[in-house]
Amino acid sequence: MGTRSSDFNYKVALASGLKSLQLGRLRQAEEQFRYLLTRFPDADGGYRGLAKVLIEQEDRPAALRML
């Protein structure tokens, strides 16, 4: 990741996605995790988070592909 601000942005987006997932706001969680995939493709938090969203949406094949 590199810079301090990008680390901060990553952590904020990850926390926001996890909170949305915890609250059952799957669309918001999916948006946050997709943002992570776009901005931080080398970090695995977005992939794991999106896989969790897909499992909640009962799309296990897509979740497995994500991982």
C-alpha positions as CSV (number, residue, x, y, z in Angstrom):
1,M,0.0,0.0,0.0
2,G,2.7,2.5,0.8
3,T,1.6,5.9,2.0
4,R,0.0,6.7,5.3
5,S,-3.1,8.2,3.7
6,S,-3.7,5.2,1.5
7,D,-3.3,2.9,4.5
8,F,-5.9,5.1,6.3
9,N,-8.3,5.0,3.3
10,Y,-7.9,1.3,3.1
11,K,-8.7,0.8,6.8
12,V,-11.6,3.2,6.7
13,A,-13.2,1.4,3.7
14,L,-12.6,-2.0,5.1
15,A,-14.1,-1.0,8.5
16,S,-17.1,0.5,6.7
17,G,-17.6,-2.6,4.6
18,L,-17.4,-4.9,7.6
19,K,-19.8,-2.7,9.6
20,S,-22.3,-2.6,6.7
21,L,-22.0,-6.4,6.4
22,Q,-22.6,-6.8,10.1
23,L,-25.7,-4.7,9.9
24,G,-27.0,-6.7,6.9
25,R,-26.6,-3.8,4.5
26,L,-25.3,-6.1,1.8
27,R,-25.4,-3.6,-1.1
28,Q,-23.4,-1.0,0.8
29,A,-20.9,-3.6,2.0
30,E,-20.5,-4.9,-1.6
31,E,-19.8,-1.3,-2.8
32,Q,-17.1,-0.8,-0.1
33,F,-15.4,-4.1,-0.9
34,R,-15.5,-3.5,-4.6
35,Y,-13.9,-0.1,-4.0
36,L,-11.2,-1.9,-2.1
37,L,-10.6,-4.2,-5.0
38,T,-10.3,-1.3,-7.4
39,R,-8.1,0.9,-5.2
40,F,-6.1,-1.8,-3.4
41,P,-5.9,-4.9,-5.6
42,D,-2.9,-6.2,-3.7
43,A,-4.6,-6.2,-0.3
44,D,-6.8,-9.2,0.4
45,G,-9.4,-7.5,2.7
46,G,-11.6,-6.5,-0.3
47,Y,-11.6,-10.1,-1.7
48,R,-12.4,-11.6,1.7
49,G,-15.1,-9.1,2.4
50,L,-16.7,-9.5,-1.0
51,A,-16.7,-13.3,-0.6
52,K,-18.5,-12.8,2.7
53,V,-21.2,-10.7,1.0
54,L,-21.6,-13.3,-1.8
55,I,-22.0,-16.0,0.8
56,E,-24.7,-13.9,2.5
57,Q,-26.4,-13.6,-0.9
58,E,-26.2,-17.4,-1.2
59,D,-23.8,-17.3,-4.2
60,R,-21.2,-19.8,-3.0
61,P,-19.7,-20.4,-6.4
62,A,-19.0,-16.7,-6.9
63,A,-17.6,-16.5,-3.3
64,L,-15.2,-19.3,-4.0
65,R,-14.1,-17.7,-7.2
66,M,-13.5,-14.5,-5.3
67,L,-11.2,-16.3,-2.9
